[in-house]
Amino acid sequence: MYDYDLLVVGSANADLVIGVERRPAAGETVLGSDLAVHPGGKGGNQAVAAARLGARTALLARVGDDDYGRLLLDSQRAAGVDTVGVLVGGAPTGVALITVDPSGDNSIVVSPGANGRLAPGDVRAAASLFHASRVVSTQLEIPLETVVEVVRSLAPDSRFVLNPSPPRPLPQEVLTACDPLIVNEHEAKVILGDSLVGERPEDWARVLLAKGPRSVVVTLGAEGALVASAAGGVVRVPSVKVDAVDTTGAGDAFTAALAWRLGTGESLADAAAYAARVGAAAVTKAGAQESYPTAAEAEDLGAGAL
């Protein structure tokens, strides 16, 4: 019996968001809206998204002993996330500087802060959390050597989900553990590098799968996603059409929902279809964690699309 449906190991940032009429070009200054501060970070976002859907969720992360760190802890606890694994101190809380244009598209610069101090030793010290978790999810806003230690710390029957963002080449040990590796179009191209073949996401998914992951998901924004595995081939998953307000954190909501549903025994295609509804619901509201739907809201959106 697992104590947690999902353990998220990753970043926790304060998102500093400014709305702009258009994102600035190099050397250009543009005026924006008043500054809004939201709890964020890919790890924190995934944990809140999963908990709001009803998953028993724990977070292993590091924040600073400052106002932003307290904001992040309050948000996690309010969503029902177990924060026993959140370490405090050692560096200021990570910060993400985000500009959002009228279409909802965003540009993000991250100052890792305390996230960069989440070390392999912190993972080893949290062994009990790993053995209590059905699925473990992480990202690359923490040191790569820490992600490697996550893979080495997995319980024998647990499932590992990775969103390699921001993207970088991955060691074979990490690639082989992924089930699935979840990438958007940009991340797919970076990880494929010289192996990039063609312009079709289906081709990218097949080549990524050949690199070692047990399964692959390529997210395609408003076009939905596609899933790939050796047993099931490549399958397209449609999106739900919505009016986007802010895409910040939508990919994190997708990943959290997918990881949770895989842990319940759903197929990769069915879990991705559910995750697409959750991601679509998230873009209809401003902010990241504040925008994440409950399970009932996600189901309502799916019913409305039929």
C-alpha positions, 0 to 999 in steps of 0.5 A: 500500500502506497502512502502517496499517489505521486511524489514530485521532486523539483523546483518551487519558485515565486512567479513574478508576472507582468502582462505586456501588449507584446514581448520585447525584442532584443534591446527594446523596452516595453511597458507592462501591467502591475506586477503580480506575484504567484506561487510557481516552479515546475515542481511546486506546480505539479504537486498542487495540480495533482493534489487539486485533482485528488491525488495524495501528493508529496513534494521534495523541494528546497525554498529560502527562509523568506517571504517567497518561501512562505508563500510557496509553502502556504500554497502547497498546504492549502492544496493538500500537498504533504510538505514534509519533504520541503527543505528551508534555507541555504539560499533565497527562494527561486524566482521566475520572471514571466511576461504574458502577452494578450494571446496568453503566450509567455516568456520565462527567465528563472533564477534557481536560488534554493532550487539549485541547492537541492542536492543528491544527499537530500534525495538519499535522506528522503528514502522513505518518501520514495518507498511510499510513492507509487509514481515519482515525477521530476523536471530539470529546474533542479541539478541534473545530478539530483535527477540522476539520484532520483532515478537511483532512489526509485522503489522497485515497483514505482513509475518515473515521469520526467519533463526535461525542462529546461531541456538539456542532453540526458544521461542514458540512465535517466532516459531508460527510466522514463515512463514516460518522457514528456516533452514539448516541441522545443524540448524534443528538438533539443534532446534529439539534437543531431538525431532530429529527423523530419518536421513531424512530431510522430517522427520525433516521438519514434526517435525519442523512444528509440533512445531508451525511454519506456514511453514518450509523450509529445505535447502540442499545445492547442493541437493536443498531444501524441503518445508513443510506446513499443507496445502501442505505437504512436497515437494522437490525443486531441485537445479541448478547445478553450479561450486561452488567458494565460498558458503559464504552468499548463504543461505542469498541470498536464504532467501532473494529471498524466502521472497521477492517472498512470499510477491508477492503472490507466493506459498512456493514451487515456491518461494523456486525454485526461491530462489534455483536459486538465491542461486546457482548463488551466489556461482559462485562468491567470497564473499557474497554481491558482488556475489548476482545476479540481477533478470535477472542473476537469470532468465538466470541461471534458463533458462540454467538449463532447 
